[in-house]
């Protein structure tokens, strides 16, 4: 085994490299484009105060009726959706028709700012994990393949054929087979590296076997969302490319977590989201199912699931609508940044809770999320802890574990397992997952200012 970080995997362990001149120029360009867009928009609106007031009012109405559409059914929902759409169209018309050239200029400047931001805040500026090291090719690599994950993604990309070409033995699961038993058998037969091609739930099951035998694990993103692969820095759109981890590769240790005796690699959700995941038809029609259940789960007549747990201050926490316990802390500053993790080696669980009491709360939450400041919403809490116990008056709780719908007896005992899993990655994988991108406009601007000053965009 040869130690050392391969070229192209980012900065030296534990620190970030200084931005290049090109990145600093891109940061300057992005900031100037944003400033110019804001100035043009403000001048256009201030030149007609009535238009400015109308725009603000329409945006406020759109947010309010959007919440009404979420928590009601029937005629109320239809009317709310129509009103929200009309308000959005009104904003576009007020802004665009008043001065079409100015409107086009603003949109062009915003597009240029986004492109320049991508150049300035490249993922390769992020720290490389301190324990990342080179490893020799697998001698007896085995890849378990779930052909049903991701609507047949593995079959569509010819993964079994690619694995054979790479010298990896593929094992395709048939309906009803136990993936953990197959993993145990593969290791007993001499597999020195084992991989899983499937969704996050399947990844967790095989990762548990690899952890117990201290065998390196390869993640092949053949599921639908592939959150674990995302946070490891893998390209989720290149499924066969992940097989390079069976060849000359790099290896690191990452955390996993447990709920009772079940391992998870991403998160466990309780409350509203867990109830939606449990419902029939969720996998086939996620948005439609969420819309159908939202009035019962978030409306005025909702019945909250009574979750008892201690918050960051060690005291009994107030009732919440959503609870997320994750393997490592999630970045949740903005709604677009939710569901990603900057680190998988913190040695702690991440805990997020959200409580929404009214339509006014919902409006504030949406506004905070849109500006990348979700953590400022008064019903939002986030903290880290090595262990957590969640109790309830109910004998069992609905829990979504890595996307799998379960009912588990209380109390639920969560704990982090620091550095428990050896993960192999292709040398072409980025050391910085998409989780390290800006979570919202506020963080994006702050990151660009840091790059312009010659510092890493990461805090």
Number of C-alpha atoms within 10 A of each C-alpha: 8 9 12 14 21 14 9 12 22 23 21 16 15 11 15 18 15 16 23 15 13 11 22 24 17 24 28 21 20 27 22 15 21 20 15 16 21 15 13 17 16 12 12 19 20 13 10 11 11 10 17 17 12 16 20 11 13 19 15 16 16 22 21 19 23 21 23 22 24 20 23 21 17 8 10 14 19 14 13 22 19 14 18 24 14 14 22 17 12 16 20 14 14 16 18 15 11 15 13 12 10 18 18 12 15 20 12 13 20 19 15 17 22 16 14 22 23 15 16 28 26 18 23 18 25 26 20 20 24 13 16 21 17 21 20 14 16 19 14 17 26 27 28 25 24 24 22 17 20 18 12 15 20 24 17 9 14 12 23 21 14 16 20 13 10 14 16 24 19 20 19 17 15 12 9 6 10 11 22 18 12 17 25 17 12 21 19 11 10 12 21 19 26 29 28 27 32 26 26 28 20 21 29 23 20 25 31 23 22 26 17 11 13 15 18 24 29 30 28 32 31 33 26 15 15 23 22 26 23 19 21 24 22 27 19 20 10 13 21 21 18 26 24 20 28 31 20 16 20 27 25 19 19 23 22 29 30 22 20 14 10 12 25 25 26 28 28 25 24 23 23 22 19 24 21 23 24 18 14 10 12 14 12 9 10 14 11 12 17 19 16 16 19 21 19 17 21 21 19 13 10 13 11 15 20 17 22 17 19 15 19 14 8 8 9 11 14 14 16 22 22 20 22 24 27 29 33 30 27 27 24 22 23 24 20 16 21 15 18 23 25 21 21 23 18 18 23 23 29 24 24 22 22 20 19 21 14 13 19 12 16 20 20 20 24 19 18 20 23 18 17 23 21 25 19 14 20 14 19 17 18 19 16 20 18 17 16 19 14 16 18 16 12 12 11 15 24 21 25 22 27 23 19 15 18 17 14 14 14 16 19 18 14 24 23 25 20 20 17 20 24 19 25 30 31 21 21 19 21 20 24 26 23 20 21 23 21 24 24 21 14 15 20 19 18 16 23 28 19 19 25 23 15 16 19 23 28 20 9
